[in-house]
Amino acid sequence: MGKNKELITKGRFELKYRGTACLNCGQPLDITDKYCPNCSQLNSTKKVVLKDFINEFLSGLINYDSKLIRTLYTMILKPGTITKDYINGKRIRYTNPFRFLFSLAFLYFLMFTLTNNFKSFNDLKLTEKIEDSDAMNFRFNDEGLVLGDSTGTGEKKIIDFSQIDSVAKEEAQLKKNLQALDTLDSFIQKGIENQRLQDSLLDANPKLYFEQLEDDKKGFTSKMDFFTKMLRRDSISSFANAQEKFGVKNTWKNEYSFNASKSLLRALARPGDWLNDTISRLPFVIFLFLPVFTIFIFLAYIRNNYTYTDHLIFSFHNQSLLFILLILSWVVDTIFGTVSAGLFLTLFSIYLFQAMRKFYGQGVFKTIIKYLFLNSVFTILALITVVMLSIGSVFTY
């Protein structure tokens, strides 16, 4: 009787290398077991050689490529089908949706940052402009409201009284305008005087100034202002230095205010590097954003029999398709010098509508209503996420 052809294999899979117990976990094995059913290790007693590594690498690569091709084919040409297959248990034929999305997001943002010259923003020197603006103030003279330094040089006229005279048709209206300007002048002058008093105290005795902030229970922004000015003057370089020099208490609020001030100055000094750093965090933010957005999908389709995880997989597949289209758009724009993002986003909008119809199986009218609702929610959440990421990135850069 001949050997079973299904058992005839090559390399480390040959029958003569099969063991009766797993070398990793000790699980009893049969000669027909290629892998341990307990820990999934290959059932082979053969010594590993370089050829085995190469063969296994190529085998794994081909296997991954076949999954990738099948995933791309189904995802692009059959909207909604890949999610149905995946939640129905047909998973081995497709790539993992979570890993697939993360890989695509990372690849796209890497390509995006490498081809955008954010480094040029470092030449803006925002910190110098802020320092210059500290020396500027609003003042009134006989001709109008001007912006200039305390010496009167470099003045720029903001409001010209002669223009008001020419435009005003009634004396009463002119008086109201002048009264409003007087009120504005008083308000500005009062604010300038208060700021000068605070700056004088800050210059004369920074330690006493910060003690007053503590006594008056001033909040995060006031302490940030103090630390920012001290950092600009090179009076301090670390929180420990601030504790030693100005008697700053070792509290988490004070330390956070100091760190936020230092990060803000660093971001203003090198805005291009800050942009690159912020964009590099987006792939991770997506994995926090989509689970929140999926809650709204779950509520919109609460009468369906799908679980929250099913909706989440649907979200991951759709976002993966979006990144595929964005990558294609980037390739087209790079080669032909065009701007094709609008076209590819339009294609994604059509695809998303078809995917919702196919996956959830509802009519056109219901799908349109839920499509508009979910896209509105997505836009709002995306804007909030971007704002929060930008602010958080500034204070933690």
Secondary structure in CASP SS format (residue, H / E / C, confidence):
PFRMAT SS
TARGET T0000
AUTHOR 0000-0000-0000
METHOD secondary structure of the structure
MODEL  1
M C 1.00
G C 1.00
K C 1.00
N C 1.00
K H 1.00
E H 1.00
L H 1.00
I C 1.00
T C 1.00
K C 1.00
G H 1.00
R H 1.00
F H 1.00
E C 1.00
L H 1.00
K H 1.00
Y H 1.00
R C 1.00
G C 1.00
T C 1.00
A E 1.00
C C 1.00
L C 1.00
N C 1.00
C C 1.00
G C 1.00
Q C 1.00
P E 1.00
L C 1.00
D C 1.00
I C 1.00
T C 1.00
D C 1.00
K C 1.00
Y E 1.00
C C 1.00
P C 1.00
N C 1.00
C C 1.00
S C 1.00
Q C 1.00
L E 1.00
N C 1.00
S C 1.00
T C 1.00
K C 1.00
K C 1.00
V C 1.00
V C 1.00
L H 1.00
K H 1.00
D H 1.00
F H 1.00
I H 1.00
N H 1.00
E H 1.00
F H 1.00
L H 1.00
S H 1.00
G H 1.00
L H 1.00
I H 1.00
N H 1.00
Y H 1.00
D H 1.00
S H 1.00
K H 1.00
L H 1.00
I H 1.00
R H 1.00
T H 1.00
L H 1.00
Y H 1.00
T H 1.00
M H 1.00
I H 1.00
L H 1.00
K C 1.00
P C 1.00
G C 1.00
T H 1.00
I H 1.00
T H 1.00
K H 1.00
D H 1.00
Y H 1.00
I H 1.00
N C 1.00
G C 1.00
K C 1.00
R C 1.00
I C 1.00
R C 1.00
Y C 1.00
T C 1.00
N C 1.00
P H 1.00
F H 1.00
R H 1.00
F H 1.00
L H 1.00
F H 1.00
S H 1.00
L H 1.00
A H 1.00
F H 1.00
L H 1.00
Y H 1.00
F H 1.00
L H 1.00
M H 1.00
F H 1.00
T H 1.00
L H 1.00
T C 1.00
N C 1.00
N C 1.00
F H 1.00
K H 1.00
S H 1.00
F H 1.00
N H 1.00
D H 1.00
L H 1.00
K C 1.00
L H 1.00
T H 1.00
E H 1.00
K H 1.00
I H 1.00
E H 1.00
D H 1.00
S H 1.00
D H 1.00
A C 1.00
M E 1.00
N E 1.00
F E 1.00
R E 1.00
F E 1.00
N C 1.00
D C 1.00
E C 1.00
G E 1.00
L E 1.00
V E 1.00
L E 1.00
G E 1.00
D E 1.00
S C 1.00
T C 1.00
G C 1.00
T C 1.00
G C 1.00
E C 1.00
K E 1.00
K E 1.00
I E 1.00
I E 1.00
D E 1.00
F H 1.00
S H 1.00
Q H 1.00
I H 1.00
D H 1.00
S H 1.00
V H 1.00
A C 1.00
K C 1.00
E C 1.00
E H 1.00
A H 1.00
Q H 1.00
L H 1.00
K H 1.00
K H 1.00
N H 1.00
L H 1.00
Q H 1.00
A H 1.00
L H 1.00
D H 1.00
T H 1.00
L H 1.00
D H 1.00
S H 1.00
F H 1.00
I H 1.00
Q H 1.00
K H 1.00
G H 1.00
I H 1.00
E H 1.00
N H 1.00
Q H 1.00
R H 1.00
L H 1.00
Q H 1.00
D H 1.00
S H 1.00
L H 1.00
L H 1.00
D H 1.00
A H 1.00
N C 1.00
P H 1.00
K H 1.00
L H 1.00
Y H 1.00
F H 1.00
E H 1.00
Q H 1.00
L H 1.00
E H 1.00
D H 1.00
D C 1.00
K C 1.00
K C 1.00
G C 1.00
F H 1.00
T H 1.00
S H 1.00
K H 1.00
M H 1.00
D H 1.00
F H 1.00
F H 1.00
T H 1.00
K H 1.00
M H 1.00
L H 1.00
R H 1.00
R C 1.00
D C 1.00
S C 1.00
I C 1.00
S C 1.00
S C 1.00
F H 1.00
A H 1.00
N H 1.00
A H 1.00
Q H 1.00
E H 1.00
K H 1.00
F H 1.00
G C 1.00
V C 1.00
K C 1.00
N C 1.00
T C 1.00
W H 1.00
K H 1.00
N H 1.00
E H 1.00
Y H 1.00
S H 1.00
F H 1.00
N H 1.00
A H 1.00
S H 1.00
K H 1.00
S H 1.00
L H 1.00
L H 1.00
R H 1.00
A H 1.00
L H 1.00
A H 1.00
R C 1.00
P H 1.00
G H 1.00
D H 1.00
W H 1.00
L H 1.00
N H 1.00
D H 1.00
T H 1.00
I H 1.00
S H 1.00
R C 1.00
L H 1.00
P H 1.00
F H 1.00
V H 1.00
I H 1.00
F H 1.00
L H 1.00
F H 1.00
L H 1.00
P H 1.00
V H 1.00
F H 1.00
T H 1.00
I H 1.00
F H 1.00
I H 1.00
F H 1.00
L H 1.00
A H 1.00
Y C 1.00
I C 1.00
R C 1.00
N C 1.00
N C 1.00
Y C 1.00
T C 1.00
Y H 1.00
T H 1.00
D H 1.00
H H 1.00
L H 1.00
I H 1.00
F H 1.00
S H 1.00
F H 1.00
H H 1.00
N H 1.00
Q H 1.00
S H 1.00
L H 1.00
L H 1.00
F H 1.00
I H 1.00
L H 1.00
L H 1.00
I H 1.00
L H 1.00
S H 1.00
W H 1.00
V H 1.00
V H 1.00
D H 1.00
T H 1.00
I H 1.00
F H 1.00
G C 1.00
T C 1.00
V C 1.00
S C 1.00
A H 1.00
G H 1.00
L H 1.00
F H 1.00
L H 1.00
T H 1.00
L H 1.00
F H 1.00
S H 1.00
I H 1.00
Y H 1.00
L H 1.00
F H 1.00
Q H 1.00
A H 1.00
M H 1.00
R H 1.00
K H 1.00
F H 1.00
Y H 1.00
G C 1.00
Q C 1.00
G C 1.00
V H 1.00
F H 1.00
K H 1.00
T H 1.00
I H 1.00
I H 1.00
K H 1.00
Y H 1.00
L H 1.00
F H 1.00
L H 1.00
N H 1.00
S H 1.00
V H 1.00
F H 1.00
T H 1.00
I H 1.00
L H 1.00
A H 1.00
L H 1.00
I H 1.00
T H 1.00
V H 1.00
V H 1.00
M H 1.00
L H 1.00
S H 1.00
I H 1.00
G H 1.00
S H 1.00
V H 1.00
F H 1.00
T H 1.00
Y C 1.00
END
